Every structure is written in C-alpha cells, then in structure tokens.
Amino acid sequence: MVLGIVLRHWRVLVCCVGFLAAVLCKGVARAGECPSPQSEIATDRPDVTNSSLVVPDGSIQIENGLNTSGQGTGKGFDGSNSRLRFGVAPCLEVLVDVPSYVGRLTGTVDTGFTNVTPGVKWQVGGLPEPANLSVVTGVGLPTGTQAISGTGYQPYLQFPWSYEFGGGWGISGMFTSFFRPSDLASHQTTEATFVIERKVSEKLALFAEYVSDTPSRGAGTALLNVGGGYLLNRTEQLDFHLAFGLNRNSPNYIVGVGYSYRWDNFIGTATRPRLWH
C-alpha cells in the first residue's frame, strides 16, 4: 500500500527531496545548536502547536495518539494519529503523517482515512539560547477519504516557535497556512496557536493552549486545549489532552492520549556522504 502511494505521487516526493537537498547543500544546519541524542524527547503532540525543535541527527521518532470527540449529537474517534520523524542532518528532519482512521460512535459523523502528508522541518540556528524557531513545509497527498480530507494536493507552510523564561515556565506558538487549490469554496486556511507551559517536575509538563482556524471563506473555529506530557525516560513520553470548543463551529470537546518513542543513532552518520564543507 505504502509503495503504491509513493509510486502514484512520486513527483511531489521528488520536490520534497529536492528541497531537502538544497538546504543541505547550502549548509544552513549547524551542529551544536540543535538537539542531540542526549536531549530529552520533544514531540509535536499532544498540543496542536508543534515542537520548535527537530529530531536529533540520526534519530527516528514515532508519535502516536488516539482521540475521541463530540459535536452536537455526533461523536467519533480518530487514530492512530501517527507521525514519523527522521533526523537526517543537524537541525534538519524529514517527517511523514501516516493515514489515521476517523470512525463514528454515535450520530452523523463522516468516516474514513486522512491523507499521507510528507514534510521537511528545519530548525533555525543562531538565535538567542532561550528562543527557538523552525520552518516546516509539506503537502497532503490525495490518498485519504474525500469526505474527511478533501480533494487534490494540499500544501502547507508552518512556523513553530518557543521561548523559555526559566523556572520551568515557557511560551510557544505556531502560525500555519494550509492551501487547498482544488477547493473552490475556500482555498486557504490560517491557523494560529499560543501556549503557556509549565514544567512542574523533572518528568511532568503541563500546558494551556489557544487554537484558532480562520478559512478564507466561511466561519472559523476556536479551541481551548489543556493537557501535558509525562517522560517515562529520556526517549519515551506519555501524553494527554482535553480541548473545548469556544464557538458553535468548533467541536464540543476532544479528549486524547498518546505515546511517543525515539530511537537514537538509528540512521548511521559515520558512513553518510558529506554534503557540505
């Protein structure tokens, strides 16, 4: 199945690989400024705001989750919400969102699969130590169920950032533009998020997040999302979150749990060709 998807959409994948090669050849990623295998796992979940940090060079990270939600009389679930992240160079990763299944529990809820969505994430170097910023670009391939994922290719451009104040406190956020060229009603949606986070112990961090989605046409949605992550060890994390809709267009609630794991030094760096000097 995965091989068939790759073959059908090879042009888009080639574009992503070309972007990756261009970044590497320019030498924009500098070692020592981004996570290493000694760093604690940093995930793109359970909040909507993705981490401003990349996966360490040579590491593979798998993030998974399961949600249940309700809006009006309809209740459903979705999972496994899996994201695969590959550290391919210092400050640079390739990521893939694999299809999740959306199912019905009660009422009228569309069911089916989401798209395969590959992307590239570069962590900007040279910023002051408490601040981090990344640039992410990717594209949803038209592999999912149309009622769930829409039609056509769906590129996006994203900027997750964070700033640590010390004492366990920090703020973060993300700005994303989603594009749907084949959608005649709404070609673009802007998403903005803002998070306040507090690390309450060596293993537990809690957050409160505001999420706003504004389409080019039609009404937007807004969510208040709270939750946290618990480190089982340096490379494993359990997480949970609970979101509430803030207007009539938003889900009434979303409840989710997840598990993430990182394998370090999985992608061999000693024999990897050197692409810059």
C-alpha positions in Angstrom: 0.0 0.0 0.0 2.7 2.5 1.0 4.8 1.6 -2.1 1.8 2.2 -4.3 1.2 5.7 -2.7 4.9 6.6 -3.3 4.7 5.5 -7.0 1.5 7.4 -7.6 2.8 10.6 -6.1 6.5 10.4 -7.0 6.6 14.0 -8.4 5.5 15.5 -5.1 8.0 13.4 -3.1 10.8 14.4 -5.5 10.0 18.1 -4.8 10.3 17.4 -1.1 13.6 15.6 -1.5 14.8 18.4 -3.8 14.1 21.0 -1.1 15.9 18.9 1.4 19.0 18.5 -0.8 19.0 22.3 -1.4 19.0 23.0 2.3 21.8 20.6 3.0 24.0 21.8 0.2 23.7 25.4 1.4 25.0 24.2 4.8 22.3 26.1 6.8 22.2 23.5 9.5 25.0 23.9 12.0 25.9 21.2 14.6 25.8 22.2 18.3 22.7 24.4 18.1 20.0 21.7 17.8 19.0 18.6 19.8 21.5 15.8 20.2 20.9 12.1 21.3 21.5 13.3 24.9 18.5 15.7 24.7 15.1 14.7 26.1 12.4 13.8 23.6 10.5 16.8 22.2 7.2 15.9 20.5 4.7 17.6 18.1 1.9 16.4 20.4 -0.4 16.5 22.4 -1.0 20.2 21.8 -1.8 21.4 18.3 1.4 23.6 18.4 4.3 21.5 17.1 7.7 21.5 18.7 10.1 24.2 17.6 12.9 21.6 17.9 13.8 19.0 15.3 14.7 15.3 16.0 18.4 14.7 16.7 20.6 13.9 13.7 20.5 10.1 13.1 17.4 9.5 15.2 13.9 8.2 14.4 10.9 9.3 16.4 7.4 7.9 16.2 4.5 9.8 17.8 1.0 8.2 18.2 -2.3 9.2 19.6 -6.0 8.4 19.9 -8.8 11.0 20.2 -12.5 10.9 20.9 -14.6 14.0 20.1 -18.2 15.2 20.1 -20.0 17.9 18.2 -23.8 18.2 18.5 -25.3 14.8 18.6 -22.3 13.2 16.7 -19.5 11.5 18.5 -16.5 9.9 16.9 -12.8 8.8 17.3 -9.6 9.1 15.3 -6.3 7.3 15.4 -3.6 6.4 15.5 -2.5 9.9 14.5 1.0 8.7 13.8 3.8 11.0 12.8 7.2 9.6 11.7 10.2 11.9 12.1 13.7 11.3 10.8 16.7 13.3 11.8 18.6 13.4 8.5 21.2 16.1 9.4 22.0 18.6 12.2 18.9 20.9 12.6 17.0 19.1 9.8 14.4 16.4 9.8 12.0 14.7 7.3 8.5 13.9 8.7 5.6 11.9 7.4 2.0 11.9 8.8 0.6 8.4 8.0 -3.2 7.9 7.5 -5.4 7.9 10.5 -8.9 6.4 10.6 -11.8 8.5 11.6 -14.7 6.5 13.0 -18.3 7.0 14.2 -19.5 6.3 17.7 -23.0 7.9 17.6 -24.9 10.3 15.4 -23.8 11.5 11.9 -20.1 11.5 11.5 -18.1 11.1 8.3 -15.8 8.1 8.4 -12.6 7.2 6.5 -8.9 7.9 6.3 -6.8 11.0 6.3 -4.1 11.8 3.8 -0.4 10.8 3.7 1.4 14.0 4.4 5.2 14.2 4.0 7.2 17.3 5.0 10.6 18.8 5.8 11.4 20.7 9.0 14.5 23.0 9.5 15.4 24.5 12.9 16.8 28.0 12.5 20.2 28.3 14.1 22.0 31.3 15.6 19.0 32.5 17.8 19.5 33.6 21.4 19.5 30.5 23.6 16.0 30.7 25.2 14.4 31.1 21.8 13.8 28.5 19.1 12.2 28.7 15.7 11.6 26.2 12.9 10.3 26.3 9.4 8.2 23.4 8.1 6.8 22.8 4.6 4.8 19.8 3.5 2.0 18.6 1.3 -1.0 16.4 1.9 -1.3 13.8 -0.9 -4.8 13.0 -2.1 -4.8 9.5 -0.7 -7.5 9.8 2.0 -11.3 9.6 2.0 -12.7 12.7 0.3 -15.3 13.4 2.9 -12.5 13.5 5.6 -9.5 15.0 3.7 -10.9 16.9 0.8 -9.6 16.6 -2.8 -6.3 17.4 -4.5 -2.9 18.2 -3.2 -2.8 20.3 0.0 0.5 22.1 0.7 1.2 23.9 3.9 3.8 26.3 5.4 4.4 26.4 9.1 6.4 28.3 11.7 6.5 26.9 15.2 8.4 28.9 17.9 9.1 28.8 21.6 10.7 30.9 24.3 11.8 29.7 27.8 11.7 32.1 30.8 13.3 29.9 33.3 11.9 28.3 36.4 10.1 25.8 34.3 7.9 28.4 32.5 7.8 28.9 28.8 5.6 30.1 25.9 5.3 28.8 22.4 3.1 29.2 19.4 2.7 28.4 15.7 1.5 30.1 12.5 0.4 27.8 9.7 -1.1 28.5 6.2 -2.9 25.5 4.7 -3.6 25.7 1.0 -6.4 23.7 -0.9 -6.0 24.7 -4.6 -8.8 22.4 -5.7 -11.3 23.7 -3.1 -13.4 26.3 -5.0 -15.1 27.5 -1.7 -12.0 28.0 0.5 -8.5 27.9 -1.0 -6.6 28.8 2.2 -6.9 28.4 6.0 -4.8 30.3 8.5 -4.1 28.6 11.9 -2.6 30.5 14.9 -1.8 29.0 18.3 -0.4 30.2 21.6 0.7 28.1 24.5 1.7 28.7 28.1 3.7 25.7 29.5 5.0 24.8 33.0 7.3 22.0 33.8 6.1 21.0 37.3 8.7 18.2 37.9 11.6 16.5 36.1 9.1 14.3 34.3 5.8 16.2 34.1 5.0 19.3 32.0 1.5 20.9 31.7 0.2 23.3 29.2 -2.8 25.5 28.2 -3.3 26.4 24.5 -5.5 28.6 22.4 -6.1 27.4 18.8 -7.8 29.5 16.1 -8.5 28.4 12.5 -9.7 31.0 10.0 -10.7 29.9 6.5 -10.6 32.3 3.5 -14.4 31.9 3.4 -16.9 30.8 6.0 -16.8 30.7 9.8 -13.7 29.8 11.8 -13.2 27.6 14.8 -11.5 28.2 18.2 -10.4 25.8 20.9 -9.0 25.9 24.4 -6.7 22.9 24.8 -5.2 21.8 28.1 -3.0 18.7 28.9 0.5 17.6 29.5 3.3 15.1 28.8 5.0 12.7 31.2 8.5 11.4 30.5 8.9 7.7 31.1 12.6 8.2 30.4 14.8 10.4 28.1 13.3 8.9 24.9 9.7 7.9 25.8 6.7 10.1 26.6 3.1 9.5 27.5 0.7 12.5 26.9 -2.9 13.5 27.4 -5.1 16.5 26.4 -8.6 17.8 26.7 -10.0 20.5 24.4 -13.2 22.6 24.5 -14.8 24.4 21.6 -15.2 28.2 22.0 -17.8 28.8 19.3 -20.6 26.9 17.7 -18.5 25.8 14.7 -16.0 24.0 16.9 -16.2 20.5 18.4 -17.8 20.5 21.9 -14.9 18.5 23.2 -11.8 16.5 22.2 -10.1 14.0 24.6 -6.9 12.3 23.6 -4.0 10.2 24.9 -0.7 9.3 23.2 2.7 7.6 23.3 5.9 8.6 21.6 9.3 7.0 21.4 12.7 7.9 19.9 15.4 5.6 18.6 18.8 7.4 18.7 21.8 6.7 16.4 19.4 4.6 14.2 20.4 6.3 11.0 24.1 5.8 10.6 26.1 9.0 10.3 29.6 7.6 10.1 29.1 6.3 6.5 26.7 9.1 5.3 28.1 11.1 2.4 29.2 14.6 3.4 27.1 17.1 1.5 28.8 20.3 2.6 32.2 21.6 3.9 
